[in-house]
Amino acid sequence: MNNIPFPLEVITEDEKKYSPDYVRISAASAMALRLKSGRFARDFAFGGINLLLNYDNGCLSDCSYCGLARTRPGDYEEKSFIRVEWPLYSTDEVIERIARYAPQMTRLCISMVTHGSAYRDTLDITRRITEKVDTPLSLLVAPPVLNREKLQTLKDAGADMIGVGLDAVSKETFFKNRTDVPNGSLSWDNYWDVIYASRDIYGPWKVNVHTVVGLGETDWDMIDIFYHLYEREIFPYLFCFNPEPDSRMGEAPKPGITRWRRIQLVKHLIEHYGLEREKIKFDEQGRMIGLEMPSGKLKEVIETLDSGIPFMTDGCPGEDGEVGCTRPYGSYRPTESYRDFPFRPEEDDLTIIRRELKLEEFLM
C-alpha cells in the first residue's frame, strides 16, 4: 500500500496540548457534553460526538477547500473545520463526559489528520474510549498513514466503522484539489486501497466514503460513484461544499440549491428504491437533466420526498439503526437555510424543498 512517511513528533511536557492527551471537539459536541454553553436554532436531540486530533503543525495535507489545510493562514488550533469551531479539551475529560451522558450518546467519531502521530494517537484514544463506554465508535481515517495491518488493529481496539474522506469523486478533481496544490502529496490510488481494505476487514455497510458536491465534479461523476460504492456495500455519505474563509476555494461558489436537492433525492432513490442508471438522464456536459420515471414509480418518488429523509444528514448509524452522527452546520452557515437536516424536515421545510427541487421540470 502506498503510505507517505511523516516524522513522529517529539513532544515535551512544557509544550502545547497535543493528542493523544488533548483533542478538539466540534462546537455542537461541546454543547452536548455541557463543556460549552449554547443552543441550536431549533431544539433537537443531538448525541453524535466528533473528536479531532490536535498537533502543533496540524494536518500535513493541503487540500484546496479544507479549513485545516496546511497553508491556510492562522494557527492550527484556531482553524475551523467544515466552518465549525473545534475547541480543545483534555481527552480524558471528554471521555468522562461521554460516559456521564452515555444515554444521550448515539455515535462517536475520531477524525484523523495527515500526520506521523495520527495512527498511534488514534489507537490510543480508541482504547481509552472503548474501555469506558459502549457507544458505537467510528474513525474518519487518513489513508496516507495507514495500511491493512493498522486497520485491523484499530478494529481489534474497538472501532466498528471506518470513514474515508475521499471528497473529490473523480481522479481529475482529486488531483486538482488534493494533489496539485502547494503541499499536495495525496494519492488517489492510496485512498481506494484503504477503502477496499477497510471493506474487507470491517465488512458490508461498515465503511463509508465522504463525497462533496461542488469541487468541480460533474453530476455524472457523483452519481457514478454512488453506484460504484453501493454495489460494493459501502455507504456514500454526501456533503455540500461550504467555502472556508481564506482557503484557496474561499471565494468559490456553493453548488446551486436545485442541483444539490436533486442529487440528494437521486442518491436516496438509488439506495432505497433501486433506481436504475438508465433512468437518470444527463446532457453532454454530464449535468443531470431528468429522471425517466414510469407512472407507477412516481408515487414512490413523491412518498420518499414527503418523508423528508433524503434531505437529512448522511452519517454513521447509532445502535438503533437511525443516523447517529448528524453534524449540524457542516454544509451551511447557522444563518442560512438547511442544506442537510440533522432532524426530520417539518412541513414548512418540505414546502421549501419542493420549490428548490423544481420537480415538475425534473421528472420525465
Buried (B, 14 or more C-beta within 10 A) or exposed (E): BBBBEBEEBEBEEEEEBBBBBBBBBBBBBBBBBEBBEEEBEEEEEBBBBBBBBBBBEBBBBBBBBBBBBBEBEEEBBEBBBBBBBBEBBEBBEBBBBBBEBEEBBBBBBBBBBBBBBBBBBBBBBBBBBBEBBEBBBBBBBBBBBBBBEBBBBBBEBBBBBBBBBBBBBBEBBBBBBBBEBEEBBBBBEBBBBBBBBBBEBBEEEBBBBBBBBBBBBBBBBBBBBBBEBBEEEBBBBBBBBBBBEBBBBEEBEBBEBBBBBBBBBBBBBBBEEEBEEEBBEBEEEBEBBBBEBEEEBEEBBEEBBEBBBBBBBBBBBBEEEEBBBBBBBBBBEEEEEBBBBBBEBEEEBBEBBBEBBEBEEBBE
